Amino acid sequence: MKAQPEPTRPWTVSVVLGIVLALGIWNLGRALILWQQVGWLRELETEPDPVIRLSLALGWFLLFGVVAWAILRRSTWVLWAAPVLFVVYAVMELGLRLIYATPPAPVLLLLYAVSVIYVFFAFSRPSARRYFEHTQ
C-alpha cells in the first residue's frame, strides 16, 4: 500500500504566512526604534508610555513569530489562533490610534478589514484544513 503524498501548502496559507512574517518584522523594527528613543520620548511625556509601546511591540513580534512557526509546523491550533490574533491586533492598533492620535485614514481601516477577512477566508478553505490536518 502506498503512503498518501503530503499535501503542498496552499497559496492562500502562504500569503497568510507572508503577512504574519511581515507584521512580525514590522513590530520588531518598531521595538528597536522605541528602544533607541525611549529616553527622549519619556522626556516629551508622550502617550501611551514608550515603555508600554515597546513592550507591546515586542509582544506582537513574539506572537507573530509563534504563529509563523506554527504555520510552518502545520499545527492545527493555528487555524483558529491566526484569525483571532489578526482581529485582536487590528482592534488594538486602531484603538490606540483613536485614543491617542488622529483618527486613522480610511485606507488603514480598509487594510485591516481586508487582512482580517482574508485570514478567515484562507484558513476556512478545505485545502487549508487538509494541509493542517494531514498526519505525518
Contacts in CASP RR format, 6 or more apart in sequence:
PFRMAT RR
TARGET T0000
AUTHOR 0000-0000-0000
METHOD contacts of the structure
MODEL  1
MKAQPEPTRPWTVSVVLGIVLALGIWNLGRALILWQQVGWLRELETEPDP
VIRLSLALGWFLLFGVVAWAILRRSTWVLWAAPVLFVVYAVMELGLRLIY
ATPPAPVLLLLYAVSVIYVFFAFSRPSARRYFEHTQ
6 134 0 8 1.000
6 136 0 8 1.000
7 127 0 8 1.000
7 130 0 8 1.000
7 131 0 8 1.000
7 134 0 8 1.000
8 131 0 8 1.000
9 17 0 8 1.000
9 131 0 8 1.000
10 122 0 8 1.000
10 125 0 8 1.000
10 127 0 8 1.000
10 128 0 8 1.000
10 131 0 8 1.000
12 121 0 8 1.000
12 122 0 8 1.000
12 125 0 8 1.000
12 127 0 8 1.000
12 128 0 8 1.000
13 71 0 8 1.000
13 122 0 8 1.000
13 123 0 8 1.000
13 128 0 8 1.000
13 131 0 8 1.000
15 118 0 8 1.000
15 122 0 8 1.000
16 71 0 8 1.000
16 82 0 8 1.000
16 118 0 8 1.000
16 119 0 8 1.000
16 122 0 8 1.000
16 123 0 8 1.000
17 68 0 8 1.000
17 71 0 8 1.000
17 72 0 8 1.000
18 68 0 8 1.000
19 115 0 8 1.000
19 118 0 8 1.000
19 119 0 8 1.000
20 64 0 8 1.000
20 65 0 8 1.000
20 67 0 8 1.000
20 68 0 8 1.000
20 71 0 8 1.000
20 82 0 8 1.000
21 64 0 8 1.000
21 65 0 8 1.000
21 68 0 8 1.000
23 60 0 8 1.000
23 64 0 8 1.000
23 89 0 8 1.000
24 60 0 8 1.000
24 61 0 8 1.000
24 64 0 8 1.000
24 65 0 8 1.000
24 68 0 8 1.000
27 57 0 8 1.000
27 58 0 8 1.000
27 59 0 8 1.000
27 60 0 8 1.000
27 61 0 8 1.000
27 64 0 8 1.000
28 57 0 8 1.000
28 61 0 8 1.000
29 57 0 8 1.000
30 53 0 8 1.000
30 57 0 8 1.000
31 54 0 8 1.000
31 57 0 8 1.000
31 58 0 8 1.000
31 61 0 8 1.000
34 41 0 8 1.000
34 50 0 8 1.000
34 53 0 8 1.000
34 54 0 8 1.000
34 57 0 8 1.000
35 54 0 8 1.000
37 50 0 8 1.000
38 50 0 8 1.000
38 51 0 8 1.000
38 54 0 8 1.000
39 50 0 8 1.000
41 50 0 8 1.000
42 49 0 8 1.000
42 50 0 8 1.000
42 51 0 8 1.000
47 100 0 8 1.000
48 96 0 8 1.000
48 100 0 8 1.000
56 92 0 8 1.000
60 89 0 8 1.000
63 85 0 8 1.000
64 85 0 8 1.000
67 78 0 8 1.000
67 81 0 8 1.000
67 82 0 8 1.000
67 85 0 8 1.000
70 77 0 8 1.000
70 78 0 8 1.000
70 81 0 8 1.000
71 78 0 8 1.000
71 82 0 8 1.000
74 131 0 8 1.000
74 132 0 8 1.000
74 134 0 8 1.000
74 136 0 8 1.000
75 132 0 8 1.000
76 132 0 8 1.000
76 133 0 8 1.000
78 123 0 8 1.000
78 132 0 8 1.000
79 123 0 8 1.000
79 128 0 8 1.000
79 129 0 8 1.000
79 132 0 8 1.000
80 123 0 8 1.000
82 119 0 8 1.000
82 123 0 8 1.000
83 116 0 8 1.000
83 119 0 8 1.000
83 120 0 8 1.000
83 123 0 8 1.000
86 115 0 8 1.000
86 116 0 8 1.000
86 119 0 8 1.000
87 116 0 8 1.000
90 112 0 8 1.000
90 113 0 8 1.000
90 115 0 8 1.000
90 116 0 8 1.000
93 112 0 8 1.000
94 104 0 8 1.000
94 108 0 8 1.000
94 109 0 8 1.000
94 112 0 8 1.000
97 103 0 8 1.000
97 104 0 8 1.000
97 108 0 8 1.000
98 104 0 8 1.000
122 128 0 8 1.000
123 129 0 8 1.000
END
